[in-house]
Every structure is written in C-alpha cells, then in structure tokens.
C-alpha cells in the first residue's frame, strides 16, 4: 500500500510516499533523515512500518529542502537508506 504524507498548494505538490509493502520497519530512514521526520510504529497488522511524524506533515516542502538537489536527479538520504522505491518524494 502507498501512504502519502504531505500536501498540495498553489506552489506545487509536496509528498513523501512510503510503500508499506516494501518497508520492513528497519528504522534506517529514521537515522538517515537529518530533520528526524520519520518514526516507525506498528500498522493495523502489528507490523512495524515507517511514517512521517504528524506534526511535520504540513512542512514537508521546507523540512526536505536542505536535502533536495539544486540541479539534476539525486536521491535523498532517506531514499538511499531504504529498500529501493520504498520512499519516494513527489518533487
């Protein structure tokens, strides 16, 4: 299942998408994120899965900005820490 955390506004769409089928709850994203946006908690089936902290979901655009590349494609630290395509950013 894909879980989207973030928002859309007049300036664009800013989401972090977590693929819960690929997330194994390893917590690597928690340590990789310089903003400490991730946490791991049990889902409806008691499997540990990564989520974005509730208080940070409306600030994804600003919190991820320091990691965002200024030119060309580049994966963010949370993306490279996890299973490929388990974490994807929309911008």
Order of alpha helices (4+ residues) and beta strands (2+ residues): beta-beta-alpha-beta-beta-alpha-alpha-beta
